[in-house]
């Protein structure tokens, strides 16, 4: 198995049309080797993953150097339940 070569940015998708995408499934692995070098691909893990507002959850993968891995958790709003979401605490 080749080394993992990617930047990961966990995020809520604002504009799905901007990037290539890949949806994990029994027939699709979204293997790093198949993703375009230096270009963002949105990976949708599927299952029951969702963003707090109900949108499909995805994370960005940008393959880069094969000897480095960056994992970056994007900041944003905070919410703990339906009430905190409804008042706009989540971005």
DRENPAFI-715920 format. One record per residue (C-alpha): x negated, y, z negated. Coordinates in Angstrom, 1 decimal. Example, Ala and Ser with C-alpha at 12.3 -4.5 7.8 and 13.67 -1.06 7.14 Angstrom:
2
[lofi [-12.3,-4.5,-7.8]]
[lofi [-13.7,-1.1,-7.1]]
//
This chain:
91
[lofi [0.0,0.0,0.0]]
[lofi [-1.5,3.4,1.0]]
[lofi [-2.0,6.1,-1.6]]
[lofi [1.0,8.4,-2.2]]
[lofi [0.5,11.6,-0.3]]
[lofi [3.1,14.1,-1.1]]
[lofi [4.2,17.2,-2.9]]
[lofi [7.5,16.7,-4.8]]
[lofi [9.8,19.6,-5.5]]
[lofi [12.9,18.7,-7.4]]
[lofi [15.6,21.0,-6.4]]
[lofi [19.3,21.6,-5.7]]
[lofi [19.7,21.8,-1.9]]
[lofi [20.7,25.3,-0.8]]
[lofi [20.6,24.8,2.9]]
[lofi [20.6,21.2,4.1]]
[lofi [20.3,22.2,7.8]]
[lofi [16.9,23.8,7.3]]
[lofi [14.9,20.6,6.8]]
[lofi [14.7,17.0,8.1]]
[lofi [16.4,14.5,5.8]]
[lofi [16.2,10.9,4.8]]
[lofi [18.8,9.0,2.7]]
[lofi [17.5,6.0,0.6]]
[lofi [19.4,2.8,1.3]]
[lofi [18.9,-0.9,1.7]]
[lofi [17.8,-0.3,5.3]]
[lofi [15.9,3.1,4.8]]
[lofi [12.9,3.4,2.4]]
[lofi [11.9,7.0,3.3]]
[lofi [8.3,5.8,3.4]]
[lofi [5.7,8.6,3.1]]
[lofi [3.9,7.3,6.2]]
[lofi [7.0,8.0,8.3]]
[lofi [7.5,11.6,7.1]]
[lofi [6.0,14.4,9.1]]
[lofi [2.7,15.7,7.6]]
[lofi [2.9,19.2,6.2]]
[lofi [6.6,19.5,6.8]]
[lofi [9.5,19.4,4.3]]
[lofi [11.8,16.4,4.3]]
[lofi [14.8,16.3,1.9]]
[lofi [15.2,12.8,0.4]]
[lofi [18.6,11.9,-0.9]]
[lofi [18.3,9.1,-3.4]]
[lofi [22.1,8.3,-3.2]]
[lofi [23.9,6.2,-5.7]]
[lofi [25.7,8.3,-8.3]]
[lofi [23.1,11.2,-8.3]]
[lofi [24.8,14.6,-8.1]]
[lofi [23.9,18.2,-8.8]]
[lofi [25.9,19.8,-11.7]]
[lofi [28.2,21.5,-9.2]]
[lofi [29.0,18.2,-7.4]]
[lofi [26.6,18.6,-4.4]]
[lofi [24.5,15.7,-3.3]]
[lofi [21.2,15.7,-5.2]]
[lofi [18.0,15.6,-3.1]]
[lofi [14.3,16.3,-3.6]]
[lofi [11.8,17.8,-1.2]]
[lofi [8.8,15.8,0.0]]
[lofi [5.9,17.4,1.8]]
[lofi [3.2,14.9,2.7]]
[lofi [-0.3,16.4,2.3]]
[lofi [-3.7,15.2,1.3]]
[lofi [-3.8,11.5,0.4]]
[lofi [-5.9,12.0,-2.7]]
[lofi [-3.7,14.5,-4.4]]
[lofi [-0.2,14.5,-5.9]]
[lofi [1.7,17.5,-7.1]]
[lofi [5.0,17.2,-9.0]]
[lofi [6.8,20.5,-9.5]]
[lofi [10.0,20.9,-11.4]]
[lofi [11.8,24.0,-10.2]]
[lofi [13.2,26.3,-12.8]]
[lofi [16.7,27.4,-12.8]]
[lofi [19.8,28.0,-14.9]]
[lofi [20.8,25.9,-17.8]]
[lofi [24.1,24.0,-18.5]]
[lofi [25.1,21.3,-20.9]]
[lofi [28.8,20.8,-20.1]]
[lofi [31.7,21.9,-17.9]]
[lofi [32.2,25.1,-19.9]]
[lofi [28.6,26.3,-19.5]]
[lofi [28.8,25.5,-15.8]]
[lofi [32.0,27.4,-15.4]]
[lofi [30.6,30.6,-17.0]]
[lofi [27.8,30.6,-14.4]]
[lofi [24.9,29.6,-16.6]]
[lofi [23.7,27.3,-13.8]]
[lofi [22.0,28.7,-10.8]]
//
